[in-house]
Amino acid sequence: MQQVVINVENPSILPSLRRVLNAMEGVSIAPKPRRRRSGIEEAEEDIRKGRVYKAASVDDMFEQILGA
């Protein structure tokens, strides 16, 4: 199978280009690969969005988590 990469500067023509390519027999559009975020990137996002907690000790942490 051969692959061709097409760079499109004007995104407004993408819908019509997809219709034309899908109409051709034997031509398919490969989905854009999704890049997985690393653990450090997820942790940095948690910090930016304020999804962090502080505890004075392990006992304090369990008390916050379990509410005991």
C-alpha positions as CSV (number, residue, x, y, z in Angstrom):
1,M,0.0,0.0,0.0
2,Q,1.3,3.4,-0.9
3,Q,0.8,6.5,1.3
4,V,0.7,10.1,0.2
5,V,0.9,13.0,2.6
6,I,-1.0,16.1,1.6
7,N,-0.4,19.4,3.3
8,V,-3.4,21.8,3.2
9,E,-2.9,25.4,4.1
10,N,-6.6,26.4,3.8
11,P,-8.7,24.2,6.3
12,S,-11.9,25.4,4.7
13,I,-11.3,23.1,1.7
14,L,-10.8,20.0,3.9
15,P,-14.5,18.8,3.8
16,S,-14.7,18.8,0.0
17,L,-11.3,17.2,-0.3
18,R,-12.4,14.4,2.1
19,R,-15.5,13.8,0.0
20,V,-13.5,13.6,-3.2
21,L,-10.9,11.2,-1.7
22,N,-13.6,9.0,-0.1
23,A,-15.4,8.8,-3.5
24,M,-12.3,7.2,-5.1
25,E,-12.3,3.4,-5.0
26,G,-9.3,2.0,-3.0
27,V,-8.5,5.3,-1.3
28,S,-8.9,5.8,2.4
29,I,-8.0,8.5,4.8
30,A,-5.9,7.4,7.7
31,P,-6.8,8.9,11.1
32,K,-4.4,11.5,12.5
33,P,-2.2,9.7,15.1
34,R,-2.8,10.9,18.6
35,R,0.2,11.7,20.7
36,R,0.0,10.4,24.3
37,R,1.0,12.7,27.0
38,S,3.8,11.6,29.3
39,G,3.3,11.2,33.0
40,I,5.2,14.4,33.7
41,E,3.0,16.3,31.2
42,E,-0.1,15.1,33.0
43,A,1.4,16.0,36.4
44,E,2.2,19.5,35.1
45,E,-1.3,19.9,33.9
46,D,-2.6,18.8,37.3
47,I,-0.5,21.5,39.0
48,R,-1.7,24.2,36.5
49,K,-5.3,23.3,37.1
50,G,-4.9,23.1,40.8
51,R,-5.6,19.4,41.2
52,V,-3.0,19.0,44.0
53,Y,-3.4,18.4,47.7
54,K,-1.1,18.9,50.7
55,A,-0.9,16.9,53.9
56,A,1.2,17.4,57.0
57,S,1.7,13.7,57.4
58,V,0.6,10.3,56.1
59,D,-2.1,10.1,58.8
60,D,-3.4,13.6,57.7
61,M,-3.4,12.4,54.0
62,F,-5.5,9.3,54.9
63,E,-7.8,11.5,56.9
64,Q,-8.3,13.8,54.0
65,I,-8.9,10.9,51.5
66,L,-11.1,8.7,53.7
67,G,-12.7,11.4,55.8
68,A,-12.1,9.2,58.9
